[in-house]
Amino acid sequence: MSADYAASARATMVAQLEAAGNLGPGPVREALLALPREVLMPQAYVRLSTLDERPPRWDLLDWSQPGTVRSCSRCCTAARAY
């Protein structure tokens, strides 16, 4: 995921939270805009790349089936156990 795409996704998330009345001005809003999601919610992400790979590749954990990562077309072909 490119830095521009990630920043755009964060801005969209913040706009949706604001539109729903769930977020207002302040430090939480600024953190949501500035920090990568995997930093804010590390328990929800699993790293798919090696430690030296840049940029790192992350995917969301699939909470519907504990212990699996949902499949994604970019970096894996099927759900994998972690």
N, C-alpha and C positions, 0 to 999 in steps of 0.2 A: 504494500500500500504506500503510495507516495505521500510525502509530507503535506502537499497541497490538498490531496483527497482527504487525508486524516483531519486536517484543520477544517475543511468544509463539512465533514461529517460531524465534528464536534460542534460547529456553529449551528448546524441543523438541529442537533439534539437539544442544544440550549434554547433555540428559538421555539421548539415544540414544548419544552418544559415551561417557558415563559408564557406561551399562548394558552396553555392549560391552567395557568395560574399557580404552578407548582414551584416556580423559581423567580426570584427577584434580584435586584442589584446587590452586590456584595462579594465577599471573598469566595463563596462556594461557586457562584456563577463564573468568576474569573478563573478559578481552578479548573472547572469543567471545560473552559475554552482553551486553557493553556497546556494541560497535562494529557499525555496519551492515555487512552482508556485502560491499557494494561497496567499503568502505574496506579491509576485510581482504583481499579478493581482487579488486582492480580489473581485472586482466587477464581475469577471467571475466565481466565485466559490460560492457554498452554502454548509454550514456545515450540514451534515446529522446526526452527533453524538451529544450526550449530552455534556455539557461543561466539565464534569469530565471523559469522556471516553478517554482512551489512547490506541493507537494513535487515533487522531481525524479522522473521515471519511468525505471526501469532494467529491462533484461531480460538474461537469461543468454545468452552466446554459445553457439551450437550447434556443439560440437566435432566432430560427425559430418560436417559439411560446412564446411570452413574458409572464413571470410569471410562467414558468414551469421549472422543472428539468428533464433532459433526464433520462430515466430509466436505471438502471444498474443491472446486475445480482447479484452483491455481496450484495447490501444493500436495494434494493427496487424492487418491482415487476411492478410498473407502474409509469409514470411521475406524480409528485406531485406538487401541487401549493405551493409556499412558501409565 
